[in-house]
Amino acid sequence: MNIDDALSLIREIPDYPKPGIRFQDITPLLAHGEAFIAITEKFASYADSTTLVAGIEARGFIFASAVANQLRSGFVPIRKAGKLPHITISESYGLEYGTDTLEVHIDAITKGAKVLLIDDVLATGGTIAAAIELMHRLGAEVVHVLALLEIEGLPGRATLAAKYPSIPVTSLVVS
């Protein structure tokens, strides 16, 4: 299956979880084996120098763990606050509809590691910026940020470009 056919399986759910939010439902894409493979193979093609793949909870986990498996690389979960059992560092951030906090284990990354960072949606850039900060605080270099979807009209790409101009950001769909 080609990438465009795979991406066409994403459906928009208006006003979820709040009025004005256009939720992008990736369930049909994930349920289609060939589509899921097409997406993860495309993401893996950006991994020439990475040693680890990090994914942001929750939907970023799905893609990041599959990409790590394809690359025979390690996977680092970046979780919402209170979900990890070991000692963590945390970073708070704003969303288009509130605030949240991400955490990662303090020993999840080896200093100097190169990281491919994956999330499902780039919106305001807050979630991804918080994840980049966590990786940097642990001494890692984020070599590329990948998002399945980018929400047009929100400042995510500009926010990341201003804060991290040397980190490339790739979104497969802008909607």
Buried (B, 14 or more C-beta within 10 A) or exposed (E): BEBEEBBBBBEEEEEEEEEEBBBBEBEEBBEBEEBBBBBBBBBBEBBEEBBBBBBBBEBBBBBBBBBBEBBEBBBBBBBBEEEBEEEBBBBEBBEBEEEBEBBBBEEBBEEEBBBBBBBBBBBBBBBBBBBBBBBBBBEBBBBBBBBBBBBEEBBBBEBBBEEBEEBBBBBBBEB
